Amino acid sequence: MTSVNVIQTQPIDGQKPGTSGLRKKTRTFMEPHFLENYVQSIFDGIGGVAGKVLVVGGDGRYFNDRAIQVILRMAAANGAARCIVGQGGILSTPAASNLIRKRGTDGGLILSASHNPGGIDADFGLKYNGPNGGPASEGVTDKIFARTKEITEYRMLEAHDADLSALGEQTLGAMAVEIVDPVSDYAELMESLFDFPAIKALFAGGFTMRFDAMHAVTGPYATEIFERRLGAPAGTVLNGVPSPDFGQGHPDPNPIWAKPLVDMMMAKDGPDFGAASDGDGDRNMIVGKGIYVTPSDSLALLCAQATHAPAYAGGLAGVARSMPTSGAADRVAEKLGIACYETPTGWKFFGNLLDAGRVTLCGEESAGTGSDHVREKDGVWAVLLWLNILAATGKSVAALMDDHWQTYGRNYYSRHDYEDVEAEKANALVDALRGKLGELPGQSFGPLTVATADEFAYDDPVDGSHSAGQGIRIGFTDGGRVVFRLSGTGTVGATIRVYLEALETDPAQMHRDPQEALSPIIAAADAIAGITSHTGRTAPDVIT
Ligand code: G16
């Protein structure tokens, strides 16, 4: 017998979703009523779930399985018709997006704190994606947040746990629970987009790759696709078994956290191609033999070469990048004669452009690249598009990038992060910057002169919605730029992100050390923002 309990509760402070859903310490999510309040607020915020079908899955981090049982019982108590759940509670974020779209569901709940570490003393997260498969819009997010502040009760079915390990259908009260293979639909989608025979031939010819799944969710996807379907030798996928604490690592695919892979790629006898993905499988890092490719450059290269892949052979409708992402893709779009959109940080801002067919590819400096095949960024997809291009051109990553820079110029790029800064100090820095934007144009900092200074705001060209306060950008007369922005995904203190970019068009200057090429901009950034005087920090915590 099952029965529905209506449990009285009170709002719990601080449930404001950030750039990508709600992220908190795992122990916070485990506090009495916390997860339940947030789940009920999501259900209420989207107009209830009675009769609806939802996809549910996560990246397998600590508490993933327990949280899914709570979500299922609450969905059943709120009258949902069906939940489609990845076996073992596993679904990568792009695979969840695909399932939502393929099955035409009313959306889904994805459990992940993305690239943040997992474990009882680390991070947990939950987000709602809409029926288009993409992160909730600002409007929906606002409704969910408003609900968290007024919630007084939630509904919970009293029932046994669902068996997440058994493929097929079971029931929880009156709701159907359908357990599906998390990999097969996604692998099928990838096979429909790319030239698998050409990539297979590449591997058969001795091409070597290492994909670091970082003990996170892409392990099973990568093993199935790269090793089983494309014939890459066993051992191509590293750290391929997901673990609840990601092998005690930090599943963020960048040169800091994926250093062992980068070191392997820089060795003389290293593999031809290296890649990594993050906790929930939406981010990617691309490394060639002896060369790290920045996410901004990767987006630009993929735009320039996408037509090698069957899915994009007809050309691109347009491209979109988040504001702090370098202008490298803009230069490609200009040559191709296609539209290029600049959006605020957060994949949700690409949704309308993709739905309206205005863009085909999107990307962000934060290691996200994707296309109109789903409504999330997609790590394995990016790796496959690179492989397709490598197979079609027969060139190395280094040769492709060199040709690219010679054709389009090079946007030297780096991001400096100051982590766990006291929120007050970080806000004071931003407020002070905001206060002096008007006086910056015309001022010189070393060899650089400020051309423009503003705070980025975005008017969505599809639905007209306005998003203000999206980062401060300062452009220099030589095409360089610095952007200051506070992270929306951290769980402790504030993270100040400083995005640095210098445009180089001299063909003889394409192989400088990026930090050196950017040194005038780095100095100007500190002089303009007073990072040291505001925060006491003399160097960034993370440079990518
Ligand atoms: C999330 C969003 C991304 C966004 C990133 C920014 O990434 O999905 O679209 O670029 O946050 O992070 P921050 O606000 O810290 O700069 P993910 O991979 O964490 O979901």
Boltz pocket constraint, residues with backbone or C-beta under 6 A from the ligand:
constraints:
  - pocket:
      binder: B
      contacts: [[A, 19], [A, 20], [A, 113], [A, 114], [A, 115], [A, 282], [A, 283], [A, 322], [A, 345], [A, 346], [A, 347], [A, 348], [A, 364], [A, 366], [A, 368], [A, 486], [A, 487], [A, 488], [A, 489], [A, 490], [A, 497]]
      max_distance: 6.0
